[in-house]
Amino acid sequence: MFSNSASATLRGIDGQRVQVEVHVVTGVLPSFSVVGLPDASCREARDRVRAALSSNGFAWPKAARVTVNLAPSQVRKEGSGLDLAIALGVIAASTLDESRARKEIEDGVERQPEHQRLPPELLLDHAFIAELGLDGSLRPVPGVLSRVAAVSDLAVVVAPAAAHEARLAGAAIVRSAGTLRQVVDCLKAVEPWPDPPRGSRSADHRPPVPDLADVAGHPFARQALEIAAAGGHNLLLCGPPGAGKSMLARRLPGILPDLDDGAALLTSRIHSVAGLGVPANDLLRVPPFRAPHHSASMTALIGGGSGRLRPGEISCAHGGVLFLDELGEFAPSALDAMRQPLEEGSVQISRAHASVRFPARFCLVAAMNPCPCGLLGSVEPCRCTDQARRRYMRRLSGPLLDRIDLRVHMQRPRADQLMSTERGESSGAVRDRVLAARERARRRGVPCNARIVPGRLDDLAPVSDTGRTMLERALADGRLSARGLARVRMVARTIADLAGEDTISEQSIAGALALRARPVLFDTLGVTHV
Ligand SMILES: [Zn+2]
């Protein structure tokens, strides 16, 4: 006796259709095996399925060899999302067809009770994506958005908590039920499918983003934040503890444009696969803000893992902001691993069993103390030894700093600034300028100025004669490297866009050069290469 139903597994952030075939032979030594490259958690389905069947009043086939084959067999299957399909497959493959049932009755065997039966053909029009609890309840699994997209030609059955995500994935028919028993009864039309729960339409799902109006002072750093948002440039905020570095960084998503449809779908899929969930009524529209702690593991930051390959924080920040507070405390190897994604907008994760590419295009905002004691460059004298400063500097990977176009030194706000009742400009007003600048970039055919390819700079970012002289001077006296030159021109392009100018003036170049200041620490140690 045989049954076949559809489900889906994950490969990176993509869903992959899986056919769950179940074969039951009775009158032999009992066994239950799952074949077709299941991973450890997928193999554990055996125990969950057995318990769920028993809790929901289904008898396990007596003296039966149950074989579950997950096709295509060369694709690795992960996680518990196939549980429901396997359980229904076992019930369907154990259901005797009418002629066989009649013969067994003639042979004096008790008729299979009706509530145990599920004709295998009832499974064919559906795909089943849910984990089973030991009590037979349906539970949501990560990556429903991607999995459902792989089987959207079928009616999709998911856990009630995942119904909104399945609808966002574009499935024509989404069904959900609370338990395995209820799914079987609905498939047999003994009872109607319950209405999938809907999130309340009126609820505002946009997470609150703090407003720039709360930030007192810091005109230079505020300007850098605006330029970072308008051009997609990476930003380093350097300053003593209490200078307001993270307060400022957290306000960046509030001045970024909302994600467009493509980016919203991609970012939502990443968040769903990472188990972060998606909003109740819509895809993620607000640019994400991710702030991993400096003690986070390499896997948590970059992605990977020993079982299923999971997206890391850099991918969860896709389309938004990755904030690295205390940059100097991150493991140098982790910072080193960020260079490829910063360059390419994605990260390749390779393991023995699989290799996947996760999107990772984010705006990097890093914050650091200027030196281990934090006082370098402020009014109080720094208490660090030269050796301590050198050790601190070595932790910052030079090539990473090289990819940060905007570097700002912040001071603690003065007492009169803290006491002032005057509020700063609001995020809304700044965001309007950012949107206008981005629109200018889009009209030139680039999503943002940080992504202009160097070969097109002369075409897209023409510099005025006086600006050119200024750049030549900076190159000649060693303040600017050849690599830095292209980056400065991109930042100057953004400054000119914010001012509504087509050609890059001397002021825009001067602004971009001033924003590429070396951290004070590097100056005190005589390092000139960044
Ligand atoms: Zn110090």
Boltz pocket constraint, residues with backbone or C-beta under 6 A from the ligand:
constraints:
  - pocket:
      binder: B
      contacts: [[A, 371], [A, 372], [A, 373], [A, 374], [A, 375], [A, 376], [A, 382], [A, 383], [A, 384]]
      max_distance: 6.0
